[in-house]
Amino acid sequence: MKWRRVLGWILVVFALYAVYRSPESAAAFVRGVGESLGTLVNSITAFFDGLLS
């Protein structure tokens, strides 16, 4: 399980480095992920609404 902790810290450090080096690109990435998650939630909601109608 120690490798998971090391991998987690590596990902955190990489994310901080990416934000430091290019904050605009990092913001665009986060915005894109948020929009994708929103679309996914809307699609799932529409699917279950269709089942219940």
Residue pairs with C-beta under 8 A, 6 or more apart in sequence:
15 26
18 25
18 26
19 26
